[in-house]
Amino acid sequence: MPKHEYNGALITAIEPGSIADEAGLEPGDRILKINGEELRDVLDYQMHAYDEDVDLEVARGDQAELIQIEKYAGEGLGLELGDVVFDGVKQCTNRCVFCFIHQNPKGMRETIWVKDDDYRLSFLEGHFVTLTNLSDVEWRRIVDERMSPMRVSVHATDPAVRQKMILHKNAGKVMEQIRELVSVGITVHCQVVLCPGWNDGEVLRRTVYDLAPLYPGVESLAIVPVGLTKYRKNLPDLVPVTPEIARDVIKTVGGYQRDLKRTIGSRFVYLGDEFYLQAGIALPKYTEYEGYPALDDGVGTCRWWDHRWRNARKNLPEGIAKPRRVTVVTGEMAGPFLQKSVDRLNEIANVDATLIPVKNEFYGGGINVAGLVTGSDIVTALAGTDVGQETIVPEIMVRQGRFLDDVTLEDIQRATGRPVRVVSTDPAGLIDGVLGL
């Protein structure tokens, strides 16, 4: 067969003894078509790969061949794919006044420049989309295939304000779009990036009370503070969320929550943890997050951690066989919560763990979440420190072995002279890392 032009779905692993294994598929092969249909993404793959008869057009190198498979309907092939979209991530054409991508210097990790506004990543991986960059075909696909839930960056329901903030001709249609999604049974989670002077005050009130009547179709509204770096050049003037502003927002949103709990049965609107930490006000109780619908947006992360930790610590050992001395790094925001956990781990015999909250000097000190900690700041924070046997890093800081500033895990290892261990960003990961499991 001739060389094929499509990228297709890259196979990264084959389950031994699976249908794919028996059919002769191998890691590195690319599936170009299934039953004659081109594959745009993993959704197309799932739609066709579970048929009873499956014809795969597979590329190996420069050649393609047809592999025919007979199996039971609903039976999987037993392979893993390298990505969830195969035709390229849909790029954002907005010019949002607060866009974090525009606030980075040169030399950053390549992935940071991917400015996606892809509806499939919203459905599959929890990314937020603005709905402004959809073609008619893509919109109909969301509706026809009932891609639920969708996560939508609203920022303001006032059309003029949203237009001013997003700078896209379709920005003012968001309420119309959300109503259509809800009308066909698609659940929507909404987000506001709060920019003082732009979408707070009466604008925020309108946003909350435009969306709340659509509950439970619109299940939640998360409000997170704008993140500003020292690299904002030739960009619109924005001011950070100060402790005073944070206290005002907490008071205002608390009023909305009490009203909505009474009228629709849910608090509905939730604030990012940064507001409470900035204001020096205690976080809401665990139950007040009502199932954590906005956890992936950093809403309730600290309280969620605390709850998970309370369960995980019940199974901690009294001691371990060999002495274990390590250093754990995190962002400034998570420091006070993680310190309690590290202190408890240090009560285990033969455990000596040190927690170092890393100040984000790279971005100017105003960014304090763990996911935006850079490798260069870790190197600075650990300079002159005996880190012990290993440095423990949460996986949220790293992608493909690189931090945001393109510093690698190997760079950290060279700077400290000790191995670096990447662990899951949860209590289990911390426990495994500190105990060496």
C-alpha positions as CSV (number, residue, x, y, z in Angstrom):
1,M,0.0,0.0,0.0
2,P,1.3,3.6,-0.6
3,K,2.6,5.9,2.0
4,H,-0.2,7.5,4.0
5,E,-0.4,11.3,4.8
6,Y,-2.4,11.0,8.1
7,N,-0.7,11.1,11.5
8,G,-3.1,8.6,13.0
9,A,-3.2,7.2,16.5
10,L,0.3,6.2,17.8
11,I,0.3,2.9,19.7
12,T,2.6,3.1,22.7
13,A,2.0,-0.3,24.4
14,I,0.4,-3.6,23.7
15,E,-1.1,-5.9,26.3
16,P,0.6,-9.3,26.1
17,G,-1.8,-12.0,24.8
18,S,-4.4,-9.4,23.8
19,I,-6.2,-9.2,20.5
20,A,-3.8,-6.5,19.3
21,D,-0.9,-8.7,20.3
22,E,-2.3,-11.7,18.4
23,A,-3.0,-9.5,15.4
24,G,0.7,-8.5,15.2
25,L,0.4,-4.9,16.2
26,E,3.4,-3.3,17.8
27,P,4.4,-0.2,19.7
28,G,5.3,2.5,17.2
29,D,2.5,1.5,14.8
30,R,0.0,4.2,13.9
31,I,-3.7,3.4,13.3
32,L,-4.8,5.6,10.4
33,K,-8.3,4.3,9.9
34,I,-10.8,1.9,11.5
35,N,-13.4,0.4,9.2
36,G,-12.5,3.0,6.7
37,E,-13.0,6.0,9.0
38,E,-10.2,8.4,9.8
39,L,-9.4,9.0,13.4
40,R,-9.5,12.5,14.7
41,D,-9.1,11.6,18.4
42,V,-9.6,8.9,21.0
43,L,-13.4,9.4,20.8
44,D,-13.4,8.2,17.2
45,Y,-11.2,5.3,18.2
46,Q,-13.5,4.2,20.9
47,M,-16.5,4.5,18.6
48,H,-15.2,2.0,16.1
49,A,-12.6,-0.2,18.0
50,Y,-15.3,-2.0,19.9
51,D,-17.2,-3.2,16.8
52,E,-17.5,-6.9,16.1
53,D,-15.4,-6.8,13.0
54,V,-12.6,-4.3,12.9
55,D,-10.5,-3.4,9.9
56,L,-7.4,-1.4,10.9
57,E,-5.3,0.6,8.4
58,V,-2.0,0.7,10.1
59,A,1.2,2.6,9.2
60,R,4.6,1.2,9.9
61,G,7.3,3.6,8.8
62,D,6.5,4.8,5.3
63,Q,4.1,2.0,4.5
64,A,0.5,1.1,5.5
65,E,-1.1,-2.2,5.7
66,L,-4.6,-3.5,6.4
67,I,-5.2,-5.7,9.5
68,Q,-8.6,-7.4,9.8
69,I,-9.8,-8.5,13.2
70,E,-12.8,-10.6,14.2
71,K,-13.9,-10.4,17.8
72,Y,-16.9,-10.0,20.1
73,A,-18.7,-6.7,20.0
74,G,-17.6,-4.5,22.9
75,E,-14.3,-6.3,23.3
76,G,-11.3,-4.1,23.5
77,L,-8.1,-4.5,21.4
78,G,-5.7,-4.3,24.4
79,L,-3.5,-1.4,23.3
80,E,-2.5,2.0,24.7
81,L,-2.4,5.2,22.6
82,G,0.1,8.0,22.9
83,D,-2.4,10.9,23.0
84,V,-6.1,11.6,23.1
85,V,-6.1,13.9,20.0
86,F,-4.6,12.8,16.7
87,D,-5.2,15.7,14.4
88,G,-3.6,18.4,16.4
89,V,-4.8,20.3,19.4
90,K,-7.3,23.1,18.5
91,Q,-5.5,26.4,19.1
92,C,-7.0,29.4,20.9
93,T,-7.3,32.6,18.9
94,N,-8.5,34.7,21.8
95,R,-6.3,37.5,23.2
96,C,-7.4,37.3,26.9
97,V,-6.1,40.2,28.9
98,F,-5.0,37.8,31.7
99,C,-3.6,35.0,29.5
100,F,-0.8,33.2,31.4
101,I,1.0,32.1,28.3
102,H,1.7,35.7,27.3
103,Q,3.4,36.2,30.7
104,N,6.4,33.9,30.1
105,P,9.9,34.7,28.9
106,K,11.7,32.9,26.2
107,G,13.4,29.5,26.9
108,M,10.4,27.9,28.6
109,R,9.4,24.2,28.3
110,E,7.9,23.7,24.9
111,T,4.5,22.6,26.1
112,I,3.8,25.9,27.9
113,W,3.3,27.5,24.5
114,V,0.5,25.2,23.5
115,K,-2.4,27.6,23.7
116,D,-5.3,25.1,23.5
117,D,-9.0,25.8,23.4
118,D,-9.9,22.2,22.5
119,Y,-13.4,21.0,23.3
120,R,-12.1,17.4,23.4
121,L,-9.6,18.1,26.1
122,S,-12.3,19.8,28.1
123,F,-14.4,16.6,27.9
124,L,-11.6,14.1,28.3
125,E,-9.0,15.8,30.5
126,G,-10.8,18.6,32.3
127,H,-9.4,21.6,30.4
128,F,-11.4,24.8,30.4
129,V,-12.5,26.1,27.0
130,T,-14.1,29.4,26.0
131,L,-16.4,28.0,23.3
132,T,-15.3,31.0,21.0
133,N,-13.1,28.9,18.7
134,L,-15.5,26.2,17.8
135,S,-16.5,25.5,14.2
136,D,-20.1,24.7,13.4
137,V,-19.0,21.0,12.8
138,E,-17.3,20.9,16.2
139,W,-20.2,22.4,18.0
140,R,-22.7,19.9,16.5
141,R,-20.3,17.1,17.5
142,I,-20.4,18.2,21.1
143,V,-24.2,18.3,21.1
144,D,-24.7,15.1,19.0
145,E,-22.2,13.0,21.0
146,R,-23.3,14.5,24.3
147,M,-19.8,15.3,25.5
148,S,-20.5,15.7,29.1
149,P,-19.3,17.3,31.3
150,M,-17.8,20.3,29.6
151,R,-15.7,22.9,31.4
152,V,-16.2,26.5,30.2
153,S,-14.2,29.6,31.0
154,V,-16.9,32.2,31.3
155,H,-15.2,35.1,33.2
156,A,-18.2,37.3,32.7
157,T,-21.7,36.7,31.4
158,D,-22.1,40.4,30.6
159,P,-21.4,40.3,26.8
160,A,-19.6,43.6,26.7
161,V,-17.3,42.7,29.6
162,R,-16.5,39.3,28.2
163,Q,-15.8,40.7,24.8
164,K,-13.4,43.2,26.4
165,M,-11.6,40.5,28.4
166,I,-11.4,37.8,25.8
167,L,-11.1,39.9,22.6
168,H,-12.9,37.6,20.3
169,K,-15.9,38.3,18.1
170,N,-17.9,35.3,19.5
171,A,-17.2,36.1,23.2
172,G,-20.7,37.6,23.9
173,K,-22.5,34.4,23.0
174,V,-21.5,32.4,26.1
175,M,-24.9,32.3,27.9
176,E,-26.7,31.2,24.7
177,Q,-24.1,28.4,24.2
178,I,-24.3,27.2,27.8
179,R,-28.1,27.2,27.7
180,E,-28.0,25.0,24.6
181,L,-25.5,22.6,26.2
182,V,-27.7,22.2,29.3
183,S,-30.8,21.8,27.2
184,V,-29.5,18.6,25.6
185,G,-28.3,17.1,28.9
186,I,-24.7,18.2,28.9
187,T,-23.4,19.1,32.4
188,V,-21.3,22.3,32.5
189,H,-18.7,23.4,35.0
190,C,-17.8,27.1,34.7
191,Q,-14.8,29.2,35.7
192,V,-14.1,32.9,36.4
193,V,-10.6,34.2,36.5
194,L,-11.2,37.2,38.8
195,C,-9.4,40.3,37.6
196,P,-10.0,43.2,40.1
197,G,-11.6,46.1,38.4
198,W,-12.7,44.1,35.4
199,N,-15.1,41.3,36.4
200,D,-15.6,41.7,40.1
201,G,-18.4,43.7,41.9
202,E,-21.7,43.9,40.0
203,V,-20.2,42.1,37.0
204,L,-19.4,39.1,39.2
205,R,-22.8,39.2,40.8
206,R,-24.5,39.1,37.4
207,T,-22.3,36.2,36.3
208,V,-23.3,34.2,39.4
209,Y,-27.0,34.9,39.1
210,D,-27.1,34.4,35.4
211,L,-25.6,30.9,35.7
212,A,-27.1,29.7,39.0
213,P,-30.7,29.3,37.6
214,L,-29.3,26.7,35.2
215,Y,-28.2,24.4,38.2
216,P,-27.8,21.4,38.2
217,G,-27.2,21.6,34.4
218,V,-24.5,24.1,35.3
219,E,-23.2,22.2,38.3
220,S,-20.6,24.6,39.6
221,L,-18.9,28.0,39.2
222,A,-15.2,28.2,40.3
223,I,-13.7,31.6,41.0
224,V,-9.9,31.7,40.9
225,P,-7.6,34.8,41.3
226,V,-5.7,36.1,38.3
227,G,-2.1,35.1,38.2
228,L,0.4,37.9,37.3
229,T,4.1,37.4,36.6
230,K,6.9,39.9,36.3
231,Y,7.1,39.3,32.5
232,R,3.9,41.2,31.7
233,K,5.1,43.6,29.0
234,N,3.0,45.5,26.6
235,L,-0.1,43.9,28.1
236,P,-3.3,45.4,29.6
237,D,-2.9,46.8,33.1
238,L,-4.1,44.3,35.8
239,V,-3.8,44.4,39.5
240,P,-3.3,41.3,41.7
241,V,-5.7,40.0,44.3
242,T,-4.4,41.5,47.6
243,P,-5.3,40.3,51.1
244,E,-7.9,43.1,51.3
245,I,-9.5,42.2,48.0
246,A,-9.5,38.5,49.0
247,R,-11.3,39.3,52.2
248,D,-13.9,41.3,50.3
249,V,-14.4,38.5,47.7
250,I,-14.8,35.9,50.5
251,K,-17.4,38.0,52.2
252,T,-19.3,38.7,49.0
253,V,-19.3,35.1,47.7
254,G,-20.2,33.8,51.1
255,G,-23.4,35.8,50.8
256,Y,-24.1,34.3,47.4
257,Q,-23.5,30.8,48.8
258,R,-25.9,31.2,51.6
259,D,-28.6,32.6,49.3
260,L,-28.1,29.9,46.7
261,K,-28.1,27.1,49.2
262,R,-31.5,28.3,50.3
263,T,-32.9,28.9,46.8
264,I,-31.4,26.1,44.6
265,G,-30.1,23.7,47.2
266,S,-26.4,24.2,46.5
267,R,-23.7,26.7,47.3
268,F,-22.9,26.5,43.6
269,V,-20.1,29.0,43.5
270,Y,-16.7,28.1,45.1
271,L,-13.5,30.1,45.6
272,G,-10.0,28.9,44.9
273,D,-7.9,28.2,47.9
274,E,-5.6,31.2,47.2
275,F,-8.3,33.6,48.3
276,Y,-8.5,32.1,51.8
277,L,-4.7,31.8,52.2
278,Q,-4.2,35.4,51.0
279,A,-6.8,36.7,53.4
280,G,-5.6,34.6,56.3
281,I,-9.1,33.2,56.7
282,A,-9.8,29.5,57.5
283,L,-10.8,27.3,54.6
284,P,-14.4,26.1,54.3
285,K,-15.2,22.8,55.9
286,Y,-14.8,19.6,53.9
287,T,-18.6,19.2,53.4
288,E,-19.0,22.8,52.2
289,Y,-17.3,21.9,48.9
290,E,-20.3,19.6,48.1
291,G,-18.4,16.8,46.4
292,Y,-15.5,19.0,45.1
293,P,-16.9,19.7,41.6
294,A,-14.1,22.2,40.9
295,L,-11.1,20.3,42.5
296,D,-9.2,20.2,39.2
297,D,-9.4,24.0,39.2
298,G,-7.6,24.3,42.5
299,V,-10.8,24.8,44.5
300,G,-10.7,22.9,47.7
301,T,-7.3,21.3,47.1
302,C,-6.0,22.0,50.6
303,R,-9.1,20.7,52.4
304,W,-9.2,17.7,50.1
305,W,-5.6,16.9,50.9
306,D,-6.3,17.3,54.7
307,H,-9.2,14.8,54.4
308,R,-7.3,12.3,52.4
309,W,-4.3,12.6,54.8
310,R,-6.5,11.8,57.8
311,N,-7.4,8.5,56.2
312,A,-3.9,7.7,54.9
313,R,-2.2,8.3,58.2
314,K,-4.2,5.5,59.9
315,N,-2.1,2.9,58.1
316,L,1.4,4.4,58.7
317,P,3.9,2.0,60.2
318,E,5.6,2.6,63.6
319,G,9.0,2.4,61.9
320,I,11.0,1.3,58.8
321,A,13.9,-1.1,58.6
322,K,16.6,1.3,57.2
323,P,17.2,4.9,58.0
324,R,15.6,7.2,55.4
325,R,16.5,10.9,55.1
326,V,14.9,12.9,52.3
327,T,13.9,16.4,51.2
328,V,10.4,17.2,49.9
329,V,9.8,20.3,47.8
330,T,6.4,22.1,47.3
331,G,5.0,25.5,46.5
332,E,4.5,28.1,49.2
333,M,0.7,27.8,49.2
334,A,0.8,24.1,50.1
335,G,3.6,24.4,52.7
336,P,1.6,24.8,55.9
337,F,-0.7,21.9,55.0
338,L,2.2,19.6,54.0
339,Q,4.2,20.5,57.0
340,K,1.7,18.8,59.3
341,S,2.0,15.6,57.2
342,V,5.8,15.7,57.1
343,D,5.9,16.2,60.9
344,R,3.7,13.1,61.4
345,L,5.9,11.1,59.0
346,N,8.9,12.1,61.1
347,E,7.4,10.3,64.0
348,I,8.0,7.0,62.2
349,A,11.2,5.4,63.5
350,N,14.2,5.8,61.0
351,V,12.4,8.6,59.0
352,D,14.0,12.1,58.7
353,A,12.1,14.2,56.1
354,T,12.6,18.0,55.5
355,L,9.9,20.0,53.7
356,I,11.1,23.0,51.7
357,P,8.3,25.4,50.3
358,V,9.9,27.0,47.3
359,K,9.4,30.7,46.8
360,N,8.6,31.4,43.1
361,E,11.2,34.0,42.3
362,F,11.1,33.1,38.7
363,Y,7.6,34.6,38.1
364,G,8.1,37.4,40.6
365,G,7.0,36.0,43.9
366,G,3.2,36.5,43.3
367,I,2.7,32.9,42.1
368,N,2.7,30.4,44.9
369,V,1.0,27.2,43.7
370,A,3.1,24.0,43.4
371,G,2.2,23.5,39.7
372,L,4.0,26.6,38.7
373,V,7.2,26.1,40.7
374,T,10.2,26.2,38.3
375,G,13.3,24.0,38.4
376,S,15.6,27.0,38.7
377,D,13.9,28.1,41.9
378,I,14.2,24.6,43.3
379,V,17.9,24.7,42.6
380,T,18.2,28.0,44.4
381,A,16.1,26.8,47.3
382,L,18.2,23.7,47.7
383,A,21.6,25.4,47.3
384,G,23.9,24.4,50.1
385,T,21.4,21.9,51.5
386,D,22.2,18.3,52.2
387,V,19.0,16.8,50.8
388,G,19.8,13.4,52.1
389,Q,19.2,10.3,50.0
390,E,16.7,11.9,47.6
391,T,14.7,15.0,46.6
392,I,11.0,14.3,46.4
393,V,9.1,16.3,43.7
394,P,5.3,16.2,43.1
395,E,4.4,15.2,39.6
396,I,2.4,18.4,39.1
397,M,5.6,20.3,38.7
398,V,7.0,18.1,35.9
399,R,6.0,17.1,32.4
400,Q,8.2,14.6,30.5
401,G,11.0,15.2,32.9
402,R,11.0,19.0,32.5
403,F,9.9,21.9,34.7
404,L,8.2,24.9,33.2
405,D,11.5,26.8,32.8
406,D,12.9,23.8,30.8
407,V,15.2,22.8,33.7
408,T,15.3,19.0,33.8
409,L,15.2,16.4,36.6
410,E,18.8,15.6,35.7
411,D,19.7,19.3,36.3
412,I,18.2,19.1,39.8
413,Q,20.1,15.8,40.4
414,R,23.4,17.4,39.3
415,A,22.8,20.4,41.5
416,T,22.1,18.4,44.7
417,G,24.3,15.4,43.9
418,R,21.4,13.1,44.8
419,P,18.6,11.3,42.9
420,V,15.2,13.0,42.3
421,R,12.0,11.0,42.8
422,V,8.8,12.2,41.2
423,V,5.6,11.1,43.2
424,S,1.9,11.5,42.7
425,T,0.5,14.8,44.1
426,D,-1.5,13.3,46.9
427,P,-1.0,11.9,50.4
428,A,-0.2,8.4,49.0
429,G,2.6,9.9,46.8
430,L,4.1,11.8,49.8
431,I,4.1,8.7,52.0
432,D,5.6,6.5,49.3
433,G,8.3,9.1,48.5
434,V,9.3,9.7,52.1
435,L,9.3,6.0,53.1
436,G,11.0,4.9,49.9
437,L,8.2,2.6,48.8
